[in-house]
């Protein structure tokens, strides 16, 4: 398949993966472009098998790099994690999402976002990150436990199971 055909065939699926990780259209488009540029540069090393998996891996890594560079939660932390607005929380609760996310690697923050903001199930996150459901459950438990300790409150009714 020609490279242009790869883009036409798999571009929408790759963009959806970028959108799920980045959380907004502009960053998803940028990650998509960067991912296909990287794929173009690496096309001679690609054996032609499993093109979607190859492109999705490049896209995931590219989107996570973009997240690391941009740290979108600094501009809009409440939307990023879909936490309730401060006025809907108890007056004594201190919400410091910036401090919360500074304690996580970009991939952990992305997992937390997919689980809480996007409502993904554990098996979807595991498939997305290419790992086992058990690993995802353990990571989410660790991430959410640390987040609760930092925030001093439950993040969301959904939990990590």
DSSP file (Angstrom, degrees, kcal/mol; ACC not computed):
  #  RESIDUE AA STRUCTURE BP1 BP2  ACC     N-H-->O    O-->H-N    N-H-->O    O-->H-N    TCO  KAPPA ALPHA  PHI   PSI    X-CA   Y-CA   Z-CA
    1    1 A X              0   0    0      0, 0.0     5,-0.0     0, 0.0    47,-0.0   0.000 360.0 360.0 360.0 135.7    0.0    0.0    0.0
    2    2 A X     >  -     0   0    0      1,-0.1     4,-1.7     4,-0.0     5,-0.1  -0.298 360.0-113.9 -68.0 157.9    1.3    3.5   -0.9
    3    3 A X  H  > S+     0   0    0      1,-0.2     4,-2.0     2,-0.2     5,-0.2   0.888 118.1  55.4 -63.4 -38.1    1.9    5.9    2.0
    4    4 A X  H  > S+     0   0    0      1,-0.2     4,-2.3     2,-0.2    -1,-0.2   0.878 106.1  52.8 -61.1 -36.9   -0.9    8.1    0.8
    5    5 A X  H  > S+     0   0    0      2,-0.2     4,-2.6     1,-0.2     5,-0.3   0.860 104.2  55.8 -65.9 -36.1   -3.2    5.1    1.0
    6    6 A X  H  X S+     0   0    0     -4,-1.7     4,-3.1     2,-0.2     5,-0.4   0.921 109.3  46.9 -60.0 -44.1   -2.1    4.5    4.6
    7    7 A X  H  X S+     0   0    0     -4,-2.0     4,-2.0     1,-0.2     5,-0.3   0.935 113.8  46.9 -64.8 -45.7   -3.2    8.0    5.5
    8    8 A X  H  < S+     0   0    0     -4,-2.3     4,-0.3     1,-0.2    -2,-0.2   0.894 120.7  38.4 -63.1 -39.9   -6.5    7.8    3.7
    9    9 A X  H  < S+     0   0    0     -4,-2.6     4,-0.2    -5,-0.2    -2,-0.2   0.925 131.9  21.5 -78.1 -46.6   -7.3    4.4    5.2
   10   10 A X  H  X S+     0   0    0     -4,-3.1     4,-2.5    -5,-0.3     5,-0.3   0.523  93.8  95.5-106.9  -7.1   -6.0    4.7    8.7
   11   11 A X  H  X S+     0   0    0     -4,-2.0     4,-2.8    -5,-0.4     5,-0.2   0.904  85.8  49.9 -52.3 -48.9   -5.9    8.5    9.3
   12   12 A X  H  > S+     0   0    0     -4,-0.3     4,-2.1    -5,-0.3    -1,-0.2   0.900 112.8  46.4 -61.0 -40.2   -9.3    8.7   11.0
   13   13 A X  H  > S+     0   0    0     -4,-0.2     4,-1.8     2,-0.2    -1,-0.2   0.899 114.1  48.0 -68.0 -39.5   -8.5    5.9   13.4
   14   14 A X  H  X S+     0   0    0     -4,-2.5     4,-2.2     2,-0.2    -2,-0.2   0.895 110.9  51.5 -67.3 -39.5   -5.1    7.4   14.2
   15   15 A X  H  X S+     0   0    0     -4,-2.8     4,-2.8    -5,-0.3    -2,-0.2   0.894 106.7  54.1 -64.0 -39.4   -6.7   10.8   14.7
   16   16 A X  H  X S+     0   0    0     -4,-2.1     4,-2.3     2,-0.2    -1,-0.2   0.901 108.2  49.6 -61.4 -40.7   -9.2    9.3   17.1
   17   17 A X  H  X S+     0   0    0     -4,-1.8     4,-1.7     2,-0.2    -2,-0.2   0.924 112.2  47.7 -63.0 -44.1   -6.3    7.8   19.2
   18   18 A X  H  X S+     0   0    0     -4,-2.2     4,-3.2     1,-0.2     5,-0.3   0.902 111.4  51.1 -63.1 -40.8   -4.6   11.2   19.2
   19   19 A X  H  X S+     0   0    0     -4,-2.8     4,-2.3     1,-0.2    -1,-0.2   0.892 107.3  53.2 -64.4 -40.4   -7.9   12.9   20.2
   20   20 A X  H  < S+     0   0    0     -4,-2.3    -1,-0.2    -5,-0.2    -2,-0.2   0.884 117.7  36.7 -63.6 -37.7   -8.4   10.5   23.1
   21   21 A X  H  < S+     0   0    0     -4,-1.7    -2,-0.2    -5,-0.2    -1,-0.2   0.913 121.2  42.7 -80.3 -44.7   -5.0   11.2   24.5
   22   22 A X  H  < S-     0   0    0     -4,-3.2    -3,-0.2    -5,-0.2    -2,-0.2   0.845  90.7-143.4 -76.6 -34.0   -4.7   14.9   23.8
   23   23 A X     <  +     0   0    0     -4,-2.3     2,-0.3    -5,-0.3    -4,-0.1   0.434  69.0  64.1  88.0  -2.6   -8.2   15.9   24.8
   24   24 A X  S  > S-     0   0    0     -6,-0.2     4,-1.9     1,-0.1     5,-0.1  -0.991  80.2-118.6-152.1 160.0   -8.7   18.5   22.2
   25   25 A X  H  > S+     0   0    0     -2,-0.3     4,-2.6     2,-0.2     5,-0.2   0.896 107.7  52.7 -66.1 -43.9   -9.0   18.8   18.4
   26   26 A X  H  > S+     0   0    0      1,-0.2     4,-2.1     2,-0.2    -1,-0.2   0.934 113.3  42.3 -62.8 -47.7   -6.0   21.2   17.8
   27   27 A X  H  > S+     0   0    0      1,-0.2     4,-2.8     2,-0.2    -1,-0.2   0.871 112.9  54.8 -67.0 -35.7   -3.5   19.0   19.7
   28   28 A X  H  X S+     0   0    0     -4,-1.9     4,-2.5     2,-0.2    -2,-0.2   0.915 108.6  48.3 -63.1 -42.2   -5.0   15.9   18.1
   29   29 A X  H  X S+     0   0    0     -4,-2.6     4,-2.4     2,-0.2    -2,-0.2   0.907 112.8  48.0 -64.3 -41.1   -4.4   17.3   14.6
   30   30 A X  H  X S+     0   0    0     -4,-2.1     4,-2.6     2,-0.2    -2,-0.2   0.928 112.5  47.9 -65.8 -43.9   -0.9   18.3   15.5
   31   31 A X  H  X S+     0   0    0     -4,-2.8     4,-2.7     2,-0.2    -2,-0.2   0.897 110.8  52.8 -62.7 -39.9   -0.1   14.9   17.0
   32   32 A X  H  X S+     0   0    0     -4,-2.5     4,-2.4    -5,-0.2     5,-0.2   0.933 110.9  46.2 -60.2 -47.4   -1.6   13.3   13.9
   33   33 A X  H  X S+     0   0    0     -4,-2.4     4,-2.0     1,-0.2    -2,-0.2   0.930 114.6  46.7 -62.5 -45.9    0.6   15.3   11.5
   34   34 A X  H  X S+     0   0    0     -4,-2.6     4,-2.5     1,-0.2    -1,-0.2   0.897 111.4  52.7 -63.1 -39.8    3.7   14.7   13.6
   35   35 A X  H  X S+     0   0    0     -4,-2.7     4,-2.4     1,-0.2    -2,-0.2   0.920 111.2  45.0 -63.7 -44.2    2.9   10.9   13.8
   36   36 A X  H  X S+     0   0    0     -4,-2.4     4,-2.5     2,-0.2    -1,-0.2   0.833 111.0  54.1 -71.7 -30.0    2.5   10.6   10.0
   37   37 A X  H  X S+     0   0    0     -4,-2.0     4,-2.2    -5,-0.2    -2,-0.2   0.929 110.9  46.1 -65.1 -44.2    5.6   12.6    9.4
   38   38 A X  H  X S+     0   0    0     -4,-2.5     4,-1.5     1,-0.2    -2,-0.2   0.897 112.6  50.6 -63.4 -40.2    7.5   10.2   11.7
   39   39 A X  H  < S+     0   0    0     -4,-2.4     4,-0.5     2,-0.2    -2,-0.2   0.906 108.4  52.5 -64.7 -40.6    5.9    7.3    9.9
   40   40 A X  H >< S+     0   0    0     -4,-2.5     3,-1.0     1,-0.2     4,-0.3   0.924 110.1  48.1 -59.5 -44.9    6.9    8.7    6.5
   41   41 A X  H 3< S+     0   0    0     -4,-2.2     3,-0.3     1,-0.2    -1,-0.2   0.794 118.0  41.3 -67.0 -27.5   10.5    9.0    7.7
   42   42 A X  T >X S+     0   0    0     -4,-1.5     3,-1.5     1,-0.2     4,-0.7   0.328  81.8 109.0-100.5   6.9   10.5    5.4    9.0
   43   43 A X  G X4 S+     0   0    0     -3,-1.0     3,-0.6    -4,-0.5    -1,-0.2   0.787  72.4  58.4 -58.7 -31.5    8.6    3.9    6.1
   44   44 A X  G 34 S+     0   0    0     -3,-0.3    -1,-0.3    -4,-0.3    -2,-0.1   0.768 105.9  49.8 -71.6 -23.8   11.6    2.0    4.8
   45   45 A X  G <4 S+     0   0    0     -3,-1.5     2,-0.4    -4,-0.1    -1,-0.2   0.588  88.7 100.9 -87.7 -11.0   11.9    0.2    8.0
   46   46 A X    <<  -     0   0    0     -4,-0.7     5,-0.0    -3,-0.6    -7,-0.0  -0.612  62.1-153.6 -79.5 130.1    8.3   -0.8    8.1
   47   47 A X        -     0   0    0     -2,-0.4    -1,-0.1     2,-0.2     3,-0.1   0.495  38.3-114.1 -84.5  -3.5    7.7   -4.4    7.0
   48   48 A X  S    S+     0   0    0      1,-0.3     3,-0.4    -5,-0.1     2,-0.3   0.301  77.1 121.4  91.7 -10.6    4.1   -3.8    5.8
   49   49 A X  S    S+     0   0    0      1,-0.2    -1,-0.3     2,-0.1    -2,-0.2  -0.682  77.8   0.7 -88.5 141.9    2.5   -6.0    8.4
   50   50 A X     >  +     0   0    0     -2,-0.3     4,-2.2    -3,-0.1    -1,-0.2   0.928  69.0 179.0  53.1  59.5   -0.1   -4.6   10.8
   51   51 A X  H  > S+     0   0    0     -3,-0.4     4,-2.7     1,-0.2     5,-0.2   0.871  76.7  52.8 -61.4 -37.5   -0.1   -1.0    9.5
   52   52 A X  H  > S+     0   0    0      2,-0.2     4,-3.0     1,-0.2     5,-0.2   0.935 109.9  47.5 -65.7 -43.7   -2.7    0.2   12.0
   53   53 A X  H  > S+     0   0    0      2,-0.2     4,-2.1     1,-0.2    -1,-0.2   0.909 113.2  49.6 -61.8 -41.2   -0.8   -1.1   15.0
   54   54 A X  H  X S+     0   0    0     -4,-2.2     4,-1.9     2,-0.2    -2,-0.2   0.940 115.0  43.0 -61.9 -48.4    2.4    0.5   13.7
   55   55 A X  H  X S+     0   0    0     -4,-2.7     4,-2.7     1,-0.2    -2,-0.2   0.881 112.3  53.3 -67.5 -38.3    0.7    3.9   13.1
   56   56 A X  H  X S+     0   0    0     -4,-3.0     4,-2.9    -5,-0.2    -1,-0.2   0.881 108.2  50.8 -64.9 -37.6   -1.2    3.7   16.4
   57   57 A X  H  X S+     0   0    0     -4,-2.1     4,-2.3    -5,-0.2     5,-0.2   0.934 112.4  45.7 -64.9 -45.7    2.1    3.1   18.3
   58   58 A X  H  X S+     0   0    0     -4,-1.9     4,-2.4     1,-0.2    -2,-0.2   0.925 114.7  49.0 -61.7 -43.8    3.8    6.1   16.6
   59   59 A X  H  X S+     0   0    0     -4,-2.7     4,-3.0     2,-0.2     5,-0.2   0.905 109.7  51.1 -63.8 -43.0    0.7    8.2   17.2
   60   60 A X  H  X S+     0   0    0     -4,-2.9     4,-2.5     2,-0.2     5,-0.2   0.945 113.3  44.6 -60.1 -48.5    0.5    7.2   20.9
   61   61 A X  H  X S+     0   0    0     -4,-2.3     4,-2.1     1,-0.2    -1,-0.2   0.892 114.6  49.5 -63.8 -39.4    4.1    8.1   21.5
   62   62 A X  H  X S+     0   0    0     -4,-2.4     4,-2.2    -5,-0.2    -2,-0.2   0.923 111.6  48.0 -65.8 -44.7    3.8   11.3   19.6
   63   63 A X  H  X S+     0   0    0     -4,-3.0     4,-2.6     2,-0.2    -2,-0.2   0.907 111.5  50.3 -63.7 -41.8    0.7   12.4   21.5
   64   64 A X  H  X S+     0   0    0     -4,-2.5     4,-2.4    -5,-0.2    -1,-0.2   0.886 109.7  51.0 -65.0 -37.3    2.3   11.6   24.8
   65   65 A X  H  X S+     0   0    0     -4,-2.1     4,-2.2     2,-0.2    -1,-0.2   0.909 110.2  49.9 -63.0 -41.3    5.4   13.7   23.8
   66   66 A X  H  X S+     0   0    0     -4,-2.2     4,-2.8     2,-0.2     5,-0.3   0.915 109.8  50.6 -63.4 -43.2    3.0   16.5   22.9
   67   67 A X  H  X S+     0   0    0     -4,-2.6     4,-2.9     1,-0.2    -1,-0.2   0.916 109.6  51.0 -59.9 -43.3    1.3   16.3   26.3
   68   68 A X  H  < S+     0   0    0     -4,-2.4    -1,-0.2     1,-0.2    -2,-0.2   0.903 114.8  43.2 -61.5 -40.4    4.7   16.3   28.0
   69   69 A X  H  < S+     0   0    0     -4,-2.2    -2,-0.2    -5,-0.1    -1,-0.2   0.898 124.4  33.1 -71.5 -40.8    5.7   19.4   26.1
   70   70 A X  H  < S-     0   0    0     -4,-2.8    -2,-0.2    -5,-0.2    -3,-0.2   0.817  76.7-159.7 -90.2 -33.2    2.4   21.3   26.4
   71   71 A X    ><  -     0   0    0     -4,-2.9     3,-2.1    -5,-0.3     4,-0.4   0.967  10.3-167.9  45.8  66.6    1.1   20.2   29.8
   72   72 A X  T >> S+     0   0    0      1,-0.3     4,-1.7    -5,-0.2     3,-1.0   0.705  74.6  73.7 -60.9 -21.1   -2.5   21.3   28.8
   73   73 A X  H 3> S+     0   0    0      1,-0.2     4,-0.5     2,-0.2    -1,-0.3   0.718  84.2  67.1 -67.8 -18.5   -3.8   21.0   32.4
   74   74 A X  H <4 S+     0   0    0     -3,-2.1    -1,-0.2     2,-0.2     3,-0.2   0.839 107.8  38.8 -69.3 -30.2   -1.9   24.2   33.3
   75   75 A X  H <4 S+     0   0    0     -3,-1.0    -2,-0.2    -4,-0.4    -1,-0.2   0.840 140.7   6.6 -84.9 -36.0   -4.3   26.1   31.0
   76   76 A X  H  X  +     0   0    0     -4,-1.7     4,-2.0     1,-0.1    -2,-0.2  -0.486  68.8 163.1-147.8  68.6   -7.5   24.2   31.8
   77   77 A X  H  X S+     0   0    0     -4,-0.5     4,-1.7     1,-0.2     6,-0.3   0.834  75.7  53.7 -65.1 -33.6   -7.0   21.7   34.6
   78   78 A X  H  >>S+     0   0    0      1,-0.2     5,-1.3     2,-0.2     4,-1.1   0.917 111.8  44.0 -69.8 -41.1  -10.6   21.2   35.5
   79   79 A X  H  45S+     0   0    0      1,-0.2    -1,-0.2     2,-0.2    -2,-0.2   0.877 109.0  60.0 -67.8 -35.8  -11.6   20.3   31.9
   80   80 A X  H  <5S+     0   0    0     -4,-2.0    -2,-0.2     1,-0.2    -1,-0.2   0.909 120.6  23.2 -61.2 -43.4   -8.5   18.1   31.6
   81   81 A X  H  <5S-     0   0    0     -4,-1.7    -1,-0.2    -8,-0.1    -2,-0.2   0.429 101.3-126.4-102.9   0.3   -9.5   15.8   34.4
   82   82 A X  T  <5 +     0   0    0     -4,-1.1    -3,-0.2     1,-0.2     2,-0.2   0.871  50.5 163.6  55.6  39.4  -13.3   16.5   34.3
   83   83 A X      < -     0   0    0     -5,-1.3    -1,-0.2    -6,-0.3     3,-0.1  -0.545  46.7 -91.9 -81.1 153.9  -13.3   17.4   38.0
   84   84 A X        -     0   0    0     71,-0.3    -1,-0.1    -2,-0.2     5,-0.1  -0.315  50.7 -93.6 -62.5 150.4  -16.2   19.3   39.4
   85   85 A X    >   -     0   0    0      1,-0.1     3,-2.0    -3,-0.1     4,-0.3  -0.319  36.9-111.9 -61.7 148.5  -15.9   23.1   39.4
   86   86 A X  G >  S+     0   0    0      1,-0.3     3,-1.6     2,-0.2    -1,-0.1   0.825 115.3  61.6 -55.1 -34.6  -14.6   24.5   42.7
   87   87 A X  G 3  S+     0   0    0      1,-0.3    -1,-0.3     4,-0.0     4,-0.1   0.701 101.9  53.4 -68.4 -16.3  -17.9   26.2   43.5
   88   88 A X  G <  S+     0   0    0     -3,-2.0    -1,-0.3     2,-0.1     2,-0.2   0.441  99.0  80.8 -94.3  -0.6  -19.6   22.7   43.6
   89   89 A X  S <  S-     0   0    0     -3,-1.6     6,-0.0    -4,-0.3    -4,-0.0  -0.579  98.5 -77.6-100.6 165.0  -17.0   21.3   46.0
   90   90 A X    >   -     0   0    0     -2,-0.2     3,-1.6     1,-0.1    -1,-0.1  -0.328  41.3-122.3 -59.2 143.0  -16.9   21.6   49.8
   91   91 A X  T 3  S+     0   0    0      1,-0.3    -1,-0.1    -4,-0.1    -2,-0.0   0.818 110.3  53.9 -59.8 -31.6  -15.6   25.0   50.8
   92   92 A X  T 3  S+     0   0    0      2,-0.1     2,-0.4     0, 0.0    -1,-0.3   0.563  84.9 102.7 -81.5  -7.5  -12.8   23.4   52.9
   93   93 A X    <   -     0   0    0     -3,-1.6     2,-0.6    -7,-0.1    59,-0.1  -0.627  62.9-147.5 -82.1 128.2  -11.5   21.3   50.0
   94   94 A X        -     0   0    0     -2,-0.4     2,-0.7    57,-0.4    -2,-0.1  -0.848   8.6-159.5 -96.4 121.7   -8.4   22.6   48.3
   95   95 A X        +     0   0    0     -2,-0.6     2,-0.3    57,-0.0     3,-0.1  -0.892  22.1 161.6-105.0 112.4   -8.2   21.8   44.6
   96   96 A X     >  +     0   0    0     -2,-0.7     4,-2.2     1,-0.1     5,-0.1  -0.671   1.1 164.2-129.8  76.1   -4.7   22.0   43.3
   97   97 A X  H  > S+     0   0    0     -2,-0.3     4,-3.0     1,-0.2     5,-0.3   0.856  74.9  59.4 -65.4 -35.8   -4.8   20.1   40.0
   98   98 A X  H  > S+     0   0    0      1,-0.2     4,-1.7     2,-0.2    -1,-0.2   0.940 109.6  42.9 -57.3 -47.7   -1.5   21.6   38.9
   99   99 A X  H  > S+     0   0    0      2,-0.2     4,-0.6     1,-0.2    -1,-0.2   0.882 112.7  55.5 -65.1 -38.3    0.2   20.1   41.9
  100  100 A X  H >< S+     0   0    0     -4,-2.2     3,-1.3     1,-0.2    -2,-0.2   0.959 111.0  41.8 -58.1 -53.1   -1.7   16.9   41.4
  101  101 A X  H >< S+     0   0    0     -4,-3.0     3,-1.7     1,-0.3    -1,-0.2   0.747 102.1  68.1 -73.2 -23.4   -0.5   16.4   37.8
  102  102 A X  H 3< S+     0   0    0     -4,-1.7    -1,-0.3    -5,-0.3    -2,-0.2   0.715  95.4  60.1 -64.6 -18.1    3.1   17.4   38.6
  103  103 A X  T << S+     0   0    0     -3,-1.3     2,-0.4    -4,-0.6    -1,-0.3   0.447  99.2  70.8 -87.7  -0.6    3.2   14.2   40.6
  104  104 A X  S <  S-     0   0    0     -3,-1.7     2,-0.1    -4,-0.1    39,-0.0  -0.892  80.4-118.6-121.0 146.9    2.5   12.0   37.6
  105  105 A X     >  -     0   0    0     -2,-0.4     4,-2.5     1,-0.1     5,-0.2  -0.402  41.4-105.8 -68.0 158.6    4.3   10.9   34.5
  106  106 A X  H  > S+     0   0    0      1,-0.2     4,-2.3     2,-0.2     5,-0.1   0.879 121.5  51.8 -57.9 -39.6    2.6   12.0   31.3
  107  107 A X  H  > S+     0   0    0      2,-0.2     4,-2.3     1,-0.2    -1,-0.2   0.888 109.4  49.6 -67.4 -37.5    1.4    8.5   30.6
  108  108 A X  H  > S+     0   0    0      2,-0.2     4,-2.6     1,-0.2    -2,-0.2   0.918 111.1  49.5 -64.9 -43.1   -0.1    8.1   34.1
  109  109 A X  H  X S+     0   0    0     -4,-2.5     4,-2.4     1,-0.2    -2,-0.2   0.893 110.5  51.1 -61.9 -39.1   -1.9   11.5   33.6
  110  110 A X  H  X S+     0   0    0     -4,-2.3     4,-2.8    -5,-0.2    -2,-0.2   0.910 109.7  49.6 -65.1 -41.7   -3.2   10.2   30.3
  111  111 A X  H  X S+     0   0    0     -4,-2.3     4,-2.4     2,-0.2    -2,-0.2   0.927 111.3  49.2 -61.2 -44.7   -4.5    7.0   31.9
  112  112 A X  H  X S+     0   0    0     -4,-2.6     4,-2.9     1,-0.2     5,-0.5   0.913 112.5  48.2 -60.7 -43.1   -6.2    9.0   34.6
  113  113 A X  H  X>S+     0   0    0     -4,-2.4     4,-1.9     2,-0.2     5,-1.8   0.922 111.0  49.5 -64.8 -45.3   -7.8   11.3   32.0
  114  114 A X  H  <5S+     0   0    0     -4,-2.8     6,-2.7     3,-0.2     5,-0.2   0.900 116.8  42.9 -61.4 -39.9   -9.0    8.4   29.9
  115  115 A X  H  <5S+     0   0    0     -4,-2.4     4,-0.2     4,-0.2    -2,-0.2   0.949 127.7  25.2 -71.6 -49.7  -10.5    6.7   32.9
  116  116 A X  H  <5S+     0   0    0     -4,-2.9    -3,-0.2    -5,-0.2    -2,-0.2   0.903 132.1  30.6 -88.0 -43.2  -12.1    9.6   34.6
  117  117 A X  T  <5S+     0   0    0     -4,-1.9    -3,-0.2    -5,-0.5    -4,-0.1   0.874 130.2  33.2 -86.5 -38.1  -12.8   12.2   31.9
  118  118 A X  S   <S-     0   0    0     -5,-1.8    -3,-0.2   -98,-0.1    -4,-0.2   0.631  97.1-131.9 -94.3 -15.1  -13.4    9.9   28.9
  119  119 A X        +     0   0    0     -6,-0.4    -4,-0.2    -4,-0.2    -3,-0.1   0.749  42.1 169.3  72.3  24.0  -15.0    7.1   30.8
  120  120 A X        -     0   0    0     -6,-2.7    -1,-0.2     1,-0.1     2,-0.2  -0.372  31.6-122.3 -68.3 148.7  -12.9    4.4   29.2
  121  121 A X     >  -     0   0    0      1,-0.1     4,-2.1    -2,-0.0     3,-0.5  -0.498  26.2-106.1 -85.6 161.4  -13.0    0.9   30.7
  122  122 A X  H  > S+     0   0    0      1,-0.3     4,-2.7     2,-0.2     5,-0.2   0.889 120.0  52.6 -56.4 -43.4   -9.9   -0.9   32.0
  123  123 A X  H  > S+     0   0    0      1,-0.2     4,-2.1     2,-0.2    -1,-0.3   0.841 108.4  51.3 -66.0 -31.0   -9.8   -3.3   29.0
  124  124 A X  H  > S+     0   0    0     -3,-0.5     4,-2.5     2,-0.2    -1,-0.2   0.908 111.5  46.6 -69.7 -41.7   -9.9   -0.3   26.6
  125  125 A X  H  X S+     0   0    0     -4,-2.1     4,-2.5     2,-0.2    -2,-0.2   0.912 111.6  51.8 -65.3 -42.0   -7.0    1.5   28.4
  126  126 A X  H  X>S+     0   0    0     -4,-2.7     5,-2.5    -5,-0.2     4,-0.8   0.927 112.4  45.2 -60.8 -45.1   -5.0   -1.8   28.4
  127  127 A X  H  <5S+     0   0    0     -4,-2.1     3,-0.5     3,-0.2    -1,-0.2   0.913 112.3  52.4 -64.0 -42.5   -5.5   -2.3   24.7
  128  128 A X  H  <5S+     0   0    0     -4,-2.5    -2,-0.2     1,-0.2    -1,-0.2   0.895 117.0  37.0 -60.9 -42.9   -4.7    1.4   24.0
  129  129 A X  H  <5S-     0   0    0     -4,-2.5    -1,-0.2    -5,-0.1    -2,-0.2   0.444 110.0-119.4 -92.6  -0.6   -1.4    1.3   25.9
  130  130 A X  T  <5S+     0   0    0     -4,-0.8     2,-0.2    -3,-0.5    -3,-0.2   0.907  74.7 109.6  67.0  42.4   -0.5   -2.2   24.9
  131  131 A X  S   <S-     0   0    0     -5,-2.5    -1,-0.2    -6,-0.2     2,-0.1  -0.787  71.6 -78.9-137.6-180.0   -0.5   -3.7   28.3
  132  132 A X     >  -     0   0    0     -2,-0.2     4,-2.1     1,-0.1     5,-0.1  -0.440  31.1-122.3 -84.4 157.9   -2.5   -6.1   30.5
  133  133 A X  H  > S+     0   0    0      1,-0.2     4,-2.9     2,-0.2     5,-0.2   0.873 114.1  56.5 -63.0 -36.9   -5.7   -5.2   32.3
  134  134 A X  H  > S+     0   0    0      1,-0.2     4,-2.4     2,-0.2    -1,-0.2   0.918 106.7  48.8 -61.7 -43.5   -4.1   -6.2   35.6
  135  135 A X  H  > S+     0   0    0      2,-0.2     4,-2.7     1,-0.2    -1,-0.2   0.919 112.2  48.6 -62.4 -43.4   -1.3   -3.7   35.0
  136  136 A X  H  X S+     0   0    0     -4,-2.1     4,-3.1     2,-0.2     5,-0.3   0.930 110.4  50.9 -63.3 -45.5   -3.7   -1.0   34.2
  137  137 A X  H  X S+     0   0    0     -4,-2.9     4,-2.5     1,-0.2    -2,-0.2   0.936 112.9  45.9 -57.7 -46.6   -5.9   -1.7   37.3
  138  138 A X  H  X S+     0   0    0     -4,-2.4     4,-2.4     2,-0.2    -1,-0.2   0.924 114.0  48.0 -63.4 -44.2   -2.8   -1.6   39.5
  139  139 A X  H  X S+     0   0    0     -4,-2.7     4,-3.1     1,-0.2    -2,-0.2   0.931 112.5  48.3 -62.9 -45.0   -1.5    1.6   37.9
  140  140 A X  H  X S+     0   0    0     -4,-3.1     4,-3.1     2,-0.2     5,-0.3   0.892 110.6  51.6 -63.7 -39.2   -4.9    3.3   38.2
  141  141 A X  H  X S+     0   0    0     -4,-2.5     4,-2.4    -5,-0.3    -1,-0.2   0.937 113.7  44.3 -60.6 -45.7   -5.2    2.2   41.8
  142  142 A X  H  X S+     0   0    0     -4,-2.4     4,-2.3     2,-0.2    -2,-0.2   0.927 116.0  47.3 -64.3 -45.0   -1.8    3.7   42.6
  143  143 A X  H  X S+     0   0    0     -4,-3.1     4,-2.6     1,-0.2    -2,-0.2   0.937 115.2  44.6 -62.1 -48.5   -2.5    6.9   40.6
  144  144 A X  H  X S+     0   0    0     -4,-3.1     4,-2.7     2,-0.2    -1,-0.2   0.858 111.2  53.5 -69.0 -34.8   -5.9    7.4   42.1
  145  145 A X  H  X S+     0   0    0     -4,-2.4     4,-2.1    -5,-0.3    -1,-0.2   0.939 112.6  44.3 -62.4 -45.9   -4.7    6.7   45.6
  146  146 A X  H  X S+     0   0    0     -4,-2.3     4,-2.2     2,-0.2    -2,-0.2   0.907 113.2  51.5 -64.7 -40.9   -1.9    9.3   45.2
  147  147 A X  H  X S+     0   0    0     -4,-2.6     4,-2.9     1,-0.2     5,-0.3   0.915 109.5  49.7 -62.9 -43.1   -4.4   11.8   43.6
  148  148 A X  H  X>S+     0   0    0     -4,-2.7     4,-2.9     1,-0.2     5,-0.7   0.903 110.2  50.9 -62.1 -40.4   -6.8   11.3   46.6
  149  149 A X  H  <5S+     0   0    0     -4,-2.1    -1,-0.2     2,-0.2    -2,-0.2   0.902 113.5  45.0 -63.7 -39.9   -4.0   11.9   49.0
  150  150 A X  H  <5S+     0   0    0     -4,-2.2    -2,-0.2     1,-0.2    -1,-0.2   0.929 122.0  36.1 -69.8 -45.0   -3.0   15.1   47.2
  151  151 A X  H  <5S-     0   0    0     -4,-2.9   -57,-0.4     2,-0.2    -2,-0.2   0.748  96.6-137.1 -81.2 -24.2   -6.5   16.4   46.8
  152  152 A X  T  <5S+     0   0    0     -4,-2.9     2,-0.3    -5,-0.3    -3,-0.2   0.758  75.8  71.7  73.7  22.9   -7.8   15.2   50.1
  153  153 A X  S   <S-     0   0    0     -5,-0.7    -1,-0.2    -6,-0.2    -2,-0.2  -0.979  94.4 -81.9-160.0 160.6  -11.0   14.0   48.5
  154  154 A X        -     0   0    0     -2,-0.3     3,-0.1     1,-0.1   -10,-0.0  -0.508  33.3-147.4 -68.1 139.3  -12.3   11.4   46.1
  155  155 A X  S    S-     0   0    0      1,-0.3     2,-0.3    -2,-0.2   -71,-0.3   0.894  70.2 -16.4 -73.4 -41.7  -11.7   12.3   42.5
  156  156 A X    >   -     0   0    0    -73,-0.1     3,-0.6     1,-0.1    -1,-0.3  -0.988  58.1-113.5-164.0 153.7  -14.8   10.8   41.0
  157  157 A X  T 3  S+     0   0    0     -2,-0.3    -1,-0.1     1,-0.2    -2,-0.0   0.723 102.1  77.6 -68.5 -20.1  -17.5    8.3   41.8
  158  158 A X  T 3  S-     0   0    0      1,-0.1     3,-0.3   -42,-0.1    -1,-0.2   0.781  75.3-168.3 -66.9 -33.0  -16.2    5.9   39.1
  159  159 A X    <   -     0   0    0     -3,-0.6    -1,-0.1     1,-0.2    -2,-0.0  -0.133  37.3 -78.1  68.5-172.0  -13.2    4.4   40.9
  160  160 A X              0   0    0      1,-0.1    -1,-0.2   -39,-0.0   -19,-0.1   0.445 360.0 360.0-109.1  -2.0  -10.5    2.3   39.2
  161  161 A X              0   0    0     -3,-0.3    -1,-0.1   -21,-0.1    -2,-0.1   0.501 360.0 360.0 -74.7 360.0  -12.1   -1.1   38.9
